[in-house]
């Protein structure tokens, strides 16, 4: 370990060029964005040598969080999302703040 590197609490080295793997080349197949209230969601369908995947990035005032869903799981993800949407529409809202 180089003297100015600190060990990560996750057991990984900090990002350095020594011994690191080259980044995977990703091709963007399709990308779209939606603004909901103060959040921006970017949906990007990509492909790399490992396969296709959907990257969903949430941006709130410059803070970004990302999840990646392998293409093999997109049907299950959609099914669960559709079920949550149906429940949201069908279930009466509760006024928890009152």
C-alpha positions as CSV (number, residue, x, y, z in Angstrom):
1,X,0.0,0.0,0.0
2,X,1.3,3.5,-0.9
3,X,1.8,5.6,2.2
4,X,-0.9,8.1,1.4
5,X,-3.5,5.4,0.7
6,X,-5.9,4.5,3.5
7,X,-7.6,1.2,3.7
8,X,-11.2,1.2,2.9
9,X,-13.6,-0.1,5.6
10,X,-15.0,-2.4,2.8
11,X,-11.6,-4.2,2.3
12,X,-10.9,-2.6,-1.1
13,X,-8.0,-0.4,-2.0
14,X,-8.6,3.2,-2.9
15,X,-8.8,4.0,-6.7
16,X,-5.3,4.0,-8.0
17,X,-3.7,2.9,-11.2
18,X,-1.6,0.3,-9.5
19,X,-3.1,-3.2,-10.0
20,X,-6.5,-1.8,-11.0
21,X,-8.6,-3.4,-13.7
22,X,-9.2,-1.4,-16.9
23,X,-12.7,0.0,-17.1
24,X,-15.2,-1.9,-19.1
25,X,-16.3,-0.3,-22.3
26,X,-20.0,0.5,-22.1
27,X,-22.2,1.3,-25.1
28,X,-25.4,3.3,-24.5
29,X,-28.4,1.8,-26.3
30,X,-31.0,4.2,-25.1
31,X,-31.3,7.0,-22.5
32,X,-34.1,9.1,-21.2
33,X,-34.8,11.3,-18.2
34,X,-37.8,12.3,-16.1
35,X,-38.2,15.1,-13.6
36,X,-40.4,14.3,-10.6
37,X,-40.7,17.1,-8.0
38,X,-37.1,18.0,-7.1
39,X,-35.6,14.8,-8.4
40,X,-34.3,13.9,-11.8
41,X,-34.2,10.3,-12.8
42,X,-32.1,9.1,-15.7
43,X,-32.8,5.7,-17.2
44,X,-29.9,4.4,-19.4
45,X,-30.0,1.0,-21.2
46,X,-26.3,0.0,-21.7
47,X,-24.3,-2.9,-22.9
48,X,-20.8,-4.1,-22.0
49,X,-18.9,-7.4,-22.5
50,X,-20.8,-8.8,-19.5
51,X,-24.2,-8.1,-21.1
52,X,-27.0,-5.5,-21.1
53,X,-28.2,-3.7,-18.0
54,X,-30.4,-0.7,-17.0
55,X,-28.8,2.0,-15.0
56,X,-31.2,4.2,-13.0
57,X,-29.6,7.4,-11.6
58,X,-31.4,9.7,-9.1
59,X,-30.1,13.2,-8.9
60,X,-31.3,15.5,-6.1
61,X,-29.5,18.8,-6.1
62,X,-26.2,17.3,-7.4
63,X,-26.3,14.3,-5.1
64,X,-26.5,11.1,-7.2
65,X,-27.4,7.6,-6.4
66,X,-27.5,4.8,-8.9
67,X,-28.8,1.2,-9.1
68,X,-28.0,-1.2,-11.9
69,X,-30.4,-3.9,-13.0
70,X,-29.1,-6.7,-15.3
71,X,-31.3,-7.1,-18.4
72,X,-32.1,-10.7,-17.2
73,X,-34.0,-9.2,-14.3
74,X,-35.9,-6.4,-16.1
75,X,-39.2,-8.5,-16.5
76,X,-39.2,-9.3,-12.8
77,X,-38.4,-5.7,-12.0
78,X,-41.3,-4.5,-14.2
79,X,-43.7,-7.0,-12.7
80,X,-42.9,-5.8,-9.2
81,X,-43.0,-2.1,-10.2
82,X,-46.4,-2.6,-11.9
83,X,-47.7,-4.3,-8.7
84,X,-46.5,-1.4,-6.6
85,X,-48.1,1.1,-8.9
86,X,-51.4,-0.8,-8.8
87,X,-51.3,-0.9,-5.0
88,X,-50.5,2.8,-4.9
89,X,-53.5,3.7,-7.0
90,X,-55.9,1.2,-5.3
91,X,-54.9,1.7,-1.6
92,X,-56.5,4.7,0.1
93,X,-53.9,7.3,1.2
94,X,-53.4,7.7,5.0
95,X,-52.9,11.1,6.5
96,X,-50.0,10.2,8.7
97,X,-49.1,13.8,9.5
98,X,-52.4,14.6,11.2
